[in-house]
Amino acid sequence: MTGRQILAELHEEDDFFLLAKSVGEFGDRELVPYLNRLGAEEFPARFISLAANNGFVGSAVPAEYGGQSGTLEGILSIIEGIAACDGSLALTLAAHESLATSHILLGGNDRQRHNYLPRLTSGADIGAWCLTEPQAGSNIFHDMRTRLERSPEGWKLNGEKTFITNGCHAGLFVVLARALSENGRDDGITACVVESRGNEERIARTALHGKMGMLRSDTALLKFDDVPVAGDAILGPFGSGGKVARQVLLRGRVGIAALALGLARDSLERAAVYSKERKVAGGSLFDQPLTQAKLSPMEEGLWVAWQGVRSAARFAEALKPFKVQACMAKVFATEAALRITDEAIQIMGGYGYMRDYKVEQNYRDARLLTIGEGASEILRFAVARNLLDQDRGDMGDVIPHLENLEVAARRGRGSMGSLWGPGWRALQLASESVRFVREQVRQKCHRTDLVSSRQCEEVRFADLATLLWISNQVVLAGTRIVEGSSASPKHIRMIENFLIHSSIEVCHQASELLRVLGLTETKLCRNYIEALQIGAAVNPPDRPSPMPLSHSPRVSESR
Ligand SMILES: Cc1cc2nc3c(=O)[nH]c(=O)nc-3n(C[C@H](O)[C@H](O)[C@H](O)COP(=O)(O)OP(=O)(O)OC[C@H]3O[C@@H](n4cnc5c(N)ncnc54)[C@H](O)[C@@H]3O)c2cc1C
């Protein structure tokens, strides 16, 4: 078995498979030898220019600014593939590309884009994006203290930013600050570009050591002390930089989700290879039913989470609102990655726990990802707040009614029920349960902000909605690949299993949430029981788990 088998088996149907494959080859050819020459905590200073020389930087930047005119979806495959090689490299790229570069692209005028972007896309300069401050991370838009002050001599930047990726090595910083007029009026959050060259004396950079993971990434505390900022280095719109920063964060979150899945894929591949070689009870560890029962859900979790990440990126690409989708995709993918990297260590036993084995590094690297670029709690609040909004009659733009989903998926080519059978019925039960419980939560939670007595219930609702949304993306992707005749029997089994198990979970959790609200509803209990019955009928106890990592014939050949 080769190290790239899971990439091939799970993602061969993906439009970006060839790009993902070439990123993997670049990793093997250039990054692994480079990493082997670096110290365990040494910053890979040549990485961005190596990646740029191979065409993997600036992929979503228009060609006129030095990029490849590609899409956000393309960046995801690049970040995922680099993460499978090394988490720190992927974090370095994500901060450079999804944050610093994106902000200049979204907030810069044509002259600013021409001025700064080619330096970032060519790898001549490394970019850093400075939002977080020592006193505030999640709450930063309400408590930003870095100041961009107007004086008779021009603009001056003062303040501290912390946890800044690439902070010690960046040539260009995009800094978010409060703009203050000469008379001290607060003109709102504004972004500016600060160059490190010429400001060495006025920017104090302190490397933050002692991280749990991402050891080769550069994390810094920055102090800006009367740094002069030219008027043409102020990005737009003046006073509304927070709005652009939020858009940047949404794109960044999808990138972090892809990074998480790269770490998870690498861990799964390594655990699978190890288990084939490890002998236990007269056979290989891989062949033990319990090992199979671990590897299959890991593989399923990876594929399923990827559908969510891709779908969120497509919304962004189509210039549709994708805030809720980006939050759901990040929470789901980063938490799946934590489970998968953890289980990989368990499968590899004592060796998995040792620094010499990369699964140990992947696990520590993955731990950052439910915190950075929006902690999971904050993202769950955002999901709940949007889906429970009293002013929205329905949540149909995020999670459509199943009839609408069917129209979107089949476009008149027959029913989803006949294609997905019991899985589709289970999804109907889950969808009905979530819609019912949403009304109950809305009635109980009259809320306008995060400080709600019903915060815990809202978070539980966010989880239900996320699982249902992911199931919808799985059924859409599944239908697409079946109709494109590129689904293997393994894909089909995986999709059917997921639809049924996730629907059981949704129905169960919906009943539980209702109980927490002090209510019961016979209809929800019936839905749960019917979902369980579907699961029992489709998956009787003696049915073997699908064999992971087997090369399966295409469905068009076997059906
Ligand atoms: C290695 C690393 C790299 C980073 N890179 C960058 C970078 O390049 N640029 C940048 O600007 N930032 C960066 N960050 C900062 C990162 O984005 C923040 O750490 C993150 O946003 C969380 O902020 P915080 O650490 O201040 O935690 P806090 O906001 O203090 O949150 C702490 C905990 O409390 C929870 N919480 C917060 N508010 C509530 C509430 N109302 N109710 C219930 N729970 C709540 C959070 O979910 C979290 O679990 C980086 C961080 C790290 C560790």
The ligand as a Tripos MOL2 file, in Angstrom:
@<TRIPOS>MOLECULE
LIG
   53    58     1     0     0
SMALL
NO_CHARGES

@<TRIPOS>ATOM
      1 C1         -0.5410   29.0490   17.1260 C.3       1 LIG1
      2 C2         -1.5250   30.1840   16.9700 C.ar      1 LIG1
      3 C3         -1.5160   30.9380   15.8020 C.ar      1 LIG1
      4 C4         -2.3740   32.0370   15.6750 C.ar      1 LIG1
      5 N1         -2.3060   32.8320   14.5400 N.ar      1 LIG1
      6 C5         -2.9800   34.0250   14.5220 C.ar      1 LIG1
      7 C6         -2.7660   34.9670   13.4550 C.ar      1 LIG1
      8 O1         -1.9990   34.7160   12.5180 O.2       1 LIG1
      9 N2         -3.4240   36.1560   13.5040 N.ar      1 LIG1
     10 C7         -4.2860   36.4690   14.5260 C.ar      1 LIG1
     11 O2         -4.8440   37.5680   14.5100 O.2       1 LIG1
     12 N3         -4.5360   35.5730   15.5420 N.ar      1 LIG1
     13 C8         -3.8980   34.3730   15.5650 C.ar      1 LIG1
     14 N4         -4.1130   33.4840   16.5960 N.ar      1 LIG1
     15 C9         -5.0660   33.8140   17.6360 C.3       1 LIG1
     16 C10        -6.3240   32.9420   17.6070 C.3       1 LIG1
     17 O3         -7.1130   33.2780   16.5130 O.3       1 LIG1
     18 C11        -7.0490   33.1350   18.9540 C.3       1 LIG1
     19 O4         -6.2940   32.4070   19.9130 O.3       1 LIG1
     20 C12        -8.4810   32.6730   18.9340 C.3       1 LIG1
     21 O5         -9.2500   33.5740   18.1650 O.3       1 LIG1
     22 C13        -9.0960   32.5770   20.3480 C.3       1 LIG1
     23 O6         -8.8750   33.7670   21.0450 O.3       1 LIG1
     24 P1         -8.2590   33.7050   22.5180 P.3       1 LIG1
     25 O7         -7.0520   32.8430   22.4780 O.co2     1 LIG1
     26 O8         -8.0730   35.1130   22.9770 O.co2     1 LIG1
     27 O9         -9.3300   32.9860   23.4130 O.3       1 LIG1
     28 P2        -10.6310   33.6500   24.0910 P.3       1 LIG1
     29 O10       -11.3570   34.4740   23.1150 O.co2     1 LIG1
     30 O11       -10.2490   34.2690   25.3630 O.co2     1 LIG1
     31 O12       -11.4760   32.3340   24.3750 O.3       1 LIG1
     32 C14       -11.0750   31.3590   25.3440 C.3       1 LIG1
     33 C15       -12.1370   30.2700   25.4170 C.3       1 LIG1
     34 O13       -13.3780   30.8580   25.8380 O.3       1 LIG1
     35 C16       -14.4040   30.5760   24.9050 C.3       1 LIG1
     36 N5        -15.2980   31.7320   24.8440 N.ar      1 LIG1
     37 C17       -15.0070   32.9790   24.4090 C.ar      1 LIG1
     38 N6        -16.1040   33.7600   24.5260 N.ar      1 LIG1
     39 C18       -17.0890   33.0040   25.0570 C.ar      1 LIG1
     40 C19       -18.4570   33.2460   25.4350 C.ar      1 LIG1
     41 N7        -19.0340   34.4130   25.2330 N.pl3     1 LIG1
     42 N8        -19.1550   32.2280   25.9730 N.ar      1 LIG1
     43 C20       -18.5990   31.0120   26.1680 C.ar      1 LIG1
     44 N9        -17.3250   30.7210   25.8180 N.ar      1 LIG1
     45 C21       -16.5770   31.7020   25.2700 C.ar      1 LIG1
     46 C22       -13.6820   30.3510   23.5840 C.3       1 LIG1
     47 O14       -14.4490   29.5770   22.7000 O.3       1 LIG1
     48 C23       -12.4340   29.6210   24.0570 C.3       1 LIG1
     49 O15       -12.7250   28.2660   24.2450 O.3       1 LIG1
     50 C24        -3.2860   32.3450   16.7200 C.ar      1 LIG1
     51 C25        -3.3290   31.5510   17.8720 C.ar      1 LIG1
     52 C26        -2.4470   30.5080   18.0150 C.ar      1 LIG1
     53 C27        -2.4820   29.7090   19.2980 C.3       1 LIG1
@<TRIPOS>BOND
     1     1     2 1
     2     2     3 ar
     3     2    52 ar
     4     3     4 ar
     5     4     5 ar
     6     4    50 ar
     7     5     6 ar
     8     6     7 ar
     9     6    13 1
    10     7     8 2
    11     7     9 ar
    12     9    10 ar
    13    10    11 2
    14    10    12 ar
    15    12    13 ar
    16    13    14 ar
    17    14    15 1
    18    14    50 ar
    19    15    16 1
    20    16    17 1
    21    16    18 1
    22    18    19 1
    23    18    20 1
    24    20    21 1
    25    20    22 1
    26    22    23 1
    27    23    24 1
    28    24    25 2
    29    24    26 1
    30    24    27 1
    31    27    28 1
    32    28    29 2
    33    28    30 1
    34    28    31 1
    35    31    32 1
    36    32    33 1
    37    33    34 1
    38    33    48 1
    39    34    35 1
    40    35    36 1
    41    35    46 1
    42    36    37 ar
    43    36    45 ar
    44    37    38 ar
    45    38    39 ar
    46    39    40 ar
    47    39    45 ar
    48    40    41 1
    49    40    42 ar
    50    42    43 ar
    51    43    44 ar
    52    44    45 ar
    53    46    47 1
    54    46    48 1
    55    48    49 1
    56    50    51 ar
    57    51    52 ar
    58    52    53 1
@<TRIPOS>SUBSTRUCTURE
     1 LIG1         1 GROUP 0 **** ****
